[in-house]
Amino acid sequence: MKRKKVIIIGSGLCGPLLSIMLAKRGFKVKLIEKLPDIRKSDIYAGRSINLALSHRGIRALIDVEVFDMVKSSLIPMRGRRIHHLDGRAEYQPYSVNPSEHINSVSREGLTKCLMTAAETTGNVDIVFDSAIKSIDMIHRSVHHASGTFSVDFPIFGTDGAGSVVRNTINELTGQDSMFEPLGHGYKELTILAEANNVFKLEKNALHIWPRGQYMLIALPNVDGSFTCTLFLPNTGDPSFESLNSPAQIHNFFTNQFPDVVDLLHDLENTFINNPVGTLGTVYTDNWHWKDELCLLGDAAHAVVPFFGQGMNASFEDCTVLAECIDEVGGDDWGDVFSMYRERRKVDGDAIARMAIENYIEMRDSVAQPDYLLKKKISNQLAEAFPDRFIPRYSMVSFTSIPYHEVYKRGEIQTEIIDKLVKKAESSGDLDMELAGSLINEKLSSVVK
């Protein structure tokens, strides 16, 4: 029965979901969280990026029978509403298929729901206020603020970008993981609702104010408010370092975001008091150590949030790990962990690359004519060849195609679009015959 017991460190989003999946497979789970129970305290104010739930995350929530509990709190976002500096606004749908959309969801609300669902399995014990200081696998002990306890069963690290479990694996293997900072941070701001929870901006869209080297976004909440996030360089001008007085903050927003500055609630005070969040990417080769330690979610592959896939990728980690357990047929953790790492490491690297690329797209490209032309052609190809040409955003957000395959197909599709654009520049029209020929030639080896 020792092998039927597991410890999960970190009860953000990935940890509770994983605990449910393991509990449903007969494992006894101790889920250890360093913070207090968020169902009884408010710890998220001013430091939580709203989440975009899409296909991969929904699939995992359906699998653990939680999706029906949260779907009433989801707000569909069917596209981007781009707000230009001159006051123009334009809408860019996420998909040519009107039924495909991403969903705005509260991090806090979803975490609470998953914690409660985990406890109701009867196989999960959540221990709060218990920060793990270190893990000693030689003496098989875990040290935390209140003391030490012994372990003789696997430990899963879902403890985020600063993972203690990952640091332990680094020490045991003699190989360091890497945190690659983006050089940009974020601050959370708020647009309050009108009376009777009326939205001040279009409800079913992700709003973006792209400004080249930085941007502001806004995601809707069920109470009619919007959670806004400013992404800005940490240093330079402008930067979080340079905006350090109410006058500077007000002037910056008035000049760069004139159509929304008056909607932002208590702008100067909120900006000064809310912390600057850190953005960066975690890379590590060692996703597990023997049959004892295993990483999931941000602990294995923290990514920047610009593809809306941090949570979705973490949830898919849990799905893949559960599939590996089922295929191995039990608790041979060495085989399970090796299979999981082989399948998932390449996907973690791929979504990390795509997330950084999407930041450049969101803060700059979405406002450029050449981007709009290529997006238009991409949508035309998706409609004309739906079984073979799927835009990269759609593959990431609306399918379960592995991220590394998405990346490969996306590069090929970009090459196809570039050739069609070049041809259209000379002829004036989109050559659909050439498009079909290129798609058959270039995509046949990667489309399954």
C-alpha positions in Angstrom: 0.0 0.0 0.0 3.0 2.4 0.3 3.1 2.6 -3.5 -0.6 3.6 -3.4 0.3 6.7 -1.4 1.6 9.9 -3.0 2.5 13.5 -2.0 1.8 16.4 -4.2 3.5 19.7 -3.3 1.7 22.8 -4.4 -2.1 23.4 -4.5 -2.4 26.1 -7.1 -4.4 24.7 -10.0 -2.3 21.8 -11.3 -2.0 20.2 -7.9 -5.7 19.8 -7.0 -6.5 18.5 -10.6 -3.7 15.9 -10.4 -4.9 14.9 -6.9 -8.4 14.2 -8.3 -7.0 12.1 -11.2 -4.8 10.1 -8.8 -7.6 9.7 -6.2 -9.9 8.3 -8.9 -7.3 5.7 -9.6 -7.2 4.6 -6.0 -4.2 6.5 -4.7 -4.2 8.2 -1.3 -3.0 11.7 -1.8 -1.5 14.3 0.7 -1.6 17.7 -1.0 0.7 20.2 0.7 0.2 23.9 0.2 2.4 26.7 1.6 -0.4 29.3 1.7 -3.6 29.4 3.8 -6.8 28.0 2.4 -8.0 30.6 -0.1 -11.6 29.5 0.5 -11.1 31.2 3.9 -8.8 34.1 3.1 -8.1 36.6 0.4 -4.6 36.2 -1.0 -5.0 36.9 -4.7 -5.7 40.6 -4.7 -3.5 42.5 -7.1 -1.3 39.6 -8.4 -3.4 37.3 -10.5 -3.5 37.3 -14.3 -7.0 36.2 -15.4 -6.9 32.9 -17.1 -8.1 31.8 -20.5 -9.5 28.3 -20.4 -9.5 26.5 -23.7 -9.8 23.0 -25.2 -7.0 21.2 -23.4 -8.0 22.5 -20.0 -11.7 21.8 -20.6 -10.8 18.3 -21.6 -9.1 17.7 -18.3 -11.9 19.3 -16.3 -14.4 17.1 -18.1 -12.3 14.0 -17.3 -12.5 14.7 -13.5 -16.2 15.7 -13.7 -15.5 19.3 -12.6 -16.3 21.2 -15.8 -20.0 21.3 -15.1 -19.3 22.9 -11.8 -17.3 25.8 -13.4 -18.9 26.4 -16.8 -21.5 28.9 -15.4 -18.6 31.1 -14.3 -17.0 31.1 -17.8 -17.3 34.1 -20.2 -16.7 33.1 -23.8 -14.2 35.3 -25.6 -14.7 34.8 -29.4 -12.0 37.1 -30.5 -9.7 40.0 -29.9 -10.9 43.6 -29.8 -7.9 45.7 -30.9 -7.8 49.3 -29.6 -5.5 51.5 -31.6 -3.9 54.7 -30.3 -6.0 56.9 -32.6 -9.2 55.5 -31.1 -10.1 53.0 -33.7 -11.2 49.6 -32.6 -11.3 46.4 -34.7 -12.4 42.9 -34.0 -10.4 39.8 -34.9 -12.2 36.5 -34.4 -10.1 33.7 -33.0 -11.5 31.1 -35.4 -13.4 30.8 -38.7 -15.6 28.4 -36.8 -18.1 30.6 -34.8 -18.5 27.8 -32.2 -14.8 28.0 -31.2 -13.8 30.4 -28.5 -11.6 30.7 -25.4 -13.1 31.4 -21.9 -12.2 34.0 -19.3 -12.2 32.4 -15.9 -11.1 33.5 -12.4 -8.0 31.8 -11.1 -9.2 32.1 -7.6 -12.7 30.7 -8.3 -11.3 27.8 -10.4 -8.7 26.9 -7.7 -11.4 26.9 -5.0 -13.6 24.6 -7.1 -10.8 22.1 -7.7 -9.8 22.1 -4.0 -13.3 21.3 -3.0 -13.7 18.6 -5.7 -10.4 17.0 -4.5 -11.6 16.8 -0.9 -14.9 15.3 -1.9 -13.1 12.3 -3.4 -12.4 11.0 0.1 -8.8 10.1 -1.0 -7.2 13.6 -0.8 -6.0 15.4 2.4 -5.0 19.0 1.8 -2.5 20.5 4.3 -2.4 24.3 4.3 0.1 26.7 5.7 2.9 24.2 5.2 5.8 25.7 3.2 8.3 23.0 2.1 11.8 24.1 2.9 13.7 21.2 1.5 13.5 17.5 0.5 16.2 15.0 1.5 15.9 11.9 -0.7 18.9 10.3 0.8 17.2 10.2 4.2 13.8 10.2 2.6 12.5 13.2 4.6 10.6 16.4 3.8 11.4 19.5 5.9 8.7 22.2 6.3 8.1 25.2 8.6 6.6 23.0 11.4 9.0 20.1 11.3 10.0 17.0 9.3 8.2 14.0 8.1 9.5 10.8 6.5 8.3 9.6 3.0 8.7 6.3 1.2 6.4 7.0 -1.7 6.6 9.3 -4.8 6.4 13.1 -4.6 4.9 15.2 -7.3 6.0 18.8 -7.7 3.3 21.1 -8.8 4.8 24.0 -6.9 5.4 26.5 -9.6 8.3 28.3 -11.3 10.3 28.4 -8.0 9.7 24.7 -7.4 11.4 23.1 -4.4 10.9 19.7 -6.0 12.7 20.9 -9.2 15.6 22.3 -7.1 15.9 18.9 -5.4 16.1 17.1 -8.7 18.8 19.6 -9.8 20.8 18.8 -6.7 20.4 15.0 -7.2 21.3 15.1 -10.9 24.0 17.8 -10.7 22.2 19.6 -13.6 20.7 23.0 -13.2 17.4 24.0 -14.6 17.2 27.5 -16.2 14.9 30.5 -15.6 14.9 32.8 -18.6 13.4 36.2 -17.6 11.4 38.0 -20.2 12.6 41.4 -19.1 9.0 42.5 -18.9 6.7 42.4 -15.9 3.0 42.9 -15.3 0.6 44.9 -13.1 -3.0 44.1 -12.6 -5.6 46.9 -12.8 -9.4 46.9 -12.8 -12.4 48.3 -14.8 -15.4 48.2 -12.5 -18.9 47.3 -13.9 -21.7 49.8 -14.4 -24.7 49.6 -12.2 -26.5 46.2 -12.3 -23.2 44.5 -13.5 -23.3 46.1 -16.9 -20.0 45.7 -18.8 -18.3 49.0 -19.9 -16.5 47.2 -22.8 -17.6 44.5 -25.1 -18.2 41.4 -23.0 -17.2 38.5 -25.3 -13.8 39.6 -26.3 -10.2 39.8 -25.1 -9.4 43.5 -25.3 -5.8 44.5 -26.4 -4.2 47.9 -26.6 -1.0 47.0 -28.5 1.7 49.6 -28.3 4.8 48.0 -29.9 7.1 47.2 -26.9 4.3 46.9 -24.4 0.5 46.4 -24.2 -2.6 46.5 -22.0 -5.2 43.7 -22.0 -8.6 43.3 -20.4 -10.5 40.1 -19.7 -14.2 40.0 -18.6 -15.4 38.8 -15.2 -18.9 37.5 -14.4 -19.7 40.5 -12.2 -19.4 42.9 -15.2 -15.9 44.0 -14.3 -12.7 43.6 -16.4 -9.4 42.4 -15.0 -6.8 44.5 -16.9 -3.1 43.7 -17.1 -0.3 46.0 -18.2 2.7 44.3 -19.6 5.7 46.6 -19.7 9.5 46.5 -19.6 11.0 46.4 -16.2 13.6 49.0 -17.0 14.1 51.8 -19.5 11.6 54.4 -20.6 8.7 53.7 -20.3 9.0 50.9 -17.8 7.8 50.0 -14.3 11.0 51.5 -13.0 10.3 54.9 -14.6 6.6 55.2 -13.7 7.0 55.9 -10.0 4.8 58.9 -9.3 1.0 59.5 -9.7 1.7 62.2 -12.3 3.9 60.0 -14.4 1.4 57.2 -14.3 -1.5 59.4 -15.3 0.4 61.0 -18.1 1.6 57.6 -19.5 -2.0 56.2 -19.5 -3.5 59.4 -20.9 -1.0 59.4 -23.8 -0.9 55.7 -24.5 -4.4 54.4 -23.6 -6.6 57.5 -23.9 -9.8 55.6 -24.6 -9.6 53.5 -21.4 -7.8 55.7 -18.9 -11.0 57.1 -17.4 -12.4 53.6 -17.1 -9.6 52.2 -14.9 -10.6 52.2 -11.3 -8.4 54.3 -8.9 -5.6 54.1 -11.5 -2.7 55.8 -9.8 -3.2 54.2 -6.4 -3.8 50.8 -7.8 -0.8 51.0 -10.0 1.4 52.1 -7.1 0.1 49.6 -4.6 -0.2 46.5 -6.8 3.1 44.5 -7.1 5.0 44.0 -10.4 4.6 40.3 -11.4 7.6 38.4 -12.8 7.5 36.9 -16.3 9.9 34.3 -17.6 10.3 30.7 -18.9 11.5 27.7 -17.0 13.5 25.0 -18.9 14.7 21.8 -17.3 15.8 18.5 -18.8 15.0 16.4 -15.8 11.3 16.2 -15.3 11.7 13.3 -12.8 14.2 11.6 -10.6 14.1 7.8 -10.7 10.7 6.7 -9.5 10.6 9.1 -6.6 10.1 12.7 -7.9 8.1 14.1 -10.8 7.4 17.6 -12.1 4.2 18.9 -13.6 2.9 22.3 -14.7 5.0 25.4 -14.1 7.5 23.4 -12.0 8.5 21.7 -15.2 7.9 24.3 -17.8 6.6 27.7 -16.7 5.8 29.8 -19.7 4.9 33.5 -20.3 1.1 34.0 -20.4 0.7 35.3 -24.0 -0.8 32.2 -25.6 -3.2 31.7 -22.7 -1.7 28.1 -22.3 0.0 28.1 -18.9 -3.0 26.6 -17.1 -4.1 24.5 -20.1 -0.7 23.0 -20.6 -0.5 22.2 -16.9 -3.8 20.5 -17.0 -2.8 18.6 -20.1 0.3 17.4 -18.1 -2.0 15.8 -15.7 -4.0 14.2 -18.5 -0.9 12.8 -20.1 0.5 11.5 -16.8 -2.8 9.8 -16.0 -2.7 8.2 -19.5 0.8 6.9 -18.8 -0.4 5.4 -15.5 -3.3 3.6 -17.3 -1.0 2.3 -20.0 1.7 1.0 -17.6 -1.2 -0.5 -15.7 -0.3 0.4 -12.1 2.2 2.2 -9.9 5.5 1.3 -11.6 6.5 4.9 -11.2 9.8 4.6 -13.0 8.1 3.5 -16.2 5.3 6.0 -15.7 7.6 8.9 -15.2 9.9 8.0 -18.1 7.0 7.6 -20.5 5.5 10.9 -19.3 8.8 12.8 -19.7 9.4 11.4 -23.2 5.9 12.4 -24.3 5.7 15.8 -22.6 9.1 17.5 -22.5 9.1 18.3 -26.2 5.6 19.8 -25.9 6.7 22.0 -22.9 9.6 23.4 -25.0 7.3 24.0 -28.0 4.6 25.9 -26.1 7.3 28.0 -24.4 8.6 29.2 -27.8 5.1 29.8 -29.1 4.1 31.8 -26.0 7.1 34.2 -26.4 6.3 34.6 -30.2 2.7 35.4 -29.3 3.8 38.3 -27.1 5.4 40.0 -30.0 2.2 39.3 -32.1 -0.1 40.7 -29.4 1.8 43.8 -28.5 2.8 44.8 -32.1 1.9 42.6 -35.0 -1.9 42.5 -34.5 -2.0 46.2 -35.5 0.2 45.8 -38.7 -1.3 45.6 -42.2 0.9 42.6 -43.2 -0.2 40.6 -40.2 -3.9 41.3 -41.1 -3.3 40.2 -44.7 -1.6 37.0 -43.6 -4.4 36.3 -41.1 -7.0 36.8 -43.8 -5.3 34.4 -46.1 -4.9 31.9 -43.2 -8.6 32.0 -42.5 -9.4 31.6 -46.2 -7.2 28.5 -46.3 -8.8 27.1 -43.2 -12.2 27.4 -44.8 -11.1 25.9 -48.1 -9.0 23.1 -46.7 -10.4 22.5 -43.2 -9.0 18.9 -42.8 -5.4 19.9 -43.7 -4.9 23.6 -42.9 -5.6 24.7 -39.3 -4.3 28.1 -38.2 -1.7 27.8 -35.4 -3.9 29.6 -32.9 -6.7 27.2 -33.6 -4.4 24.1 -33.2 -3.2 25.4 -29.9 -6.5 26.5 -28.4 -9.1 24.3 -30.0 -7.5 20.9 -30.5 -5.4 18.3 -28.7 -2.7 18.2 -31.3 0.6 18.0 -29.4 2.3 21.3 -29.1 5.5 20.2 -30.8 3.4 19.1 -33.8 1.6 22.4 -33.8 4.9 24.2 -33.9 6.1 22.1 -36.8 2.9 22.5 -38.8 2.8 26.2 -38.0 6.2 26.8 -39.5 5.2 25.0 -42.7 1.9 26.9 -42.9 3.8 30.2 -42.5 6.0 29.2 -45.4 2.9 28.5 -47.5 1.3 31.8 -46.6 4.5 33.7 -47.4 4.6 32.2 -50.9 0.9 33.0 -51.5 1.4 36.6 -50.3 4.4 36.9 -52.7 2.3 35.5 -55.6 -0.7 37.8 -54.7 1.6 40.8 -54.7 2.3 40.2 -58.4 -1.1 38.9 -59.5 -3.4 40.8 -57.2 -5.4 37.6 -56.2 -5.0 34.7 -53.9 -4.1 31.7 -56.0 -6.2 28.9 -54.6 -4.8 26.4 -57.0 -1.3 27.1 -55.9 -2.5 27.0 -52.3 -4.0 23.5 -52.7 -0.8 22.3 -54.4 1.4 23.7 -51.6 -0.8 22.3 -48.8 -0.7 18.9 -50.4 3.0 19.0 -50.9 4.1 20.6 -47.6 1.6 19.3 -45.1 1.0 15.7 -46.2 4.0 14.5 -44.1 2.8 16.1 -40.9 -1.1 16.0 -41.0 -2.3 12.7 -39.6 
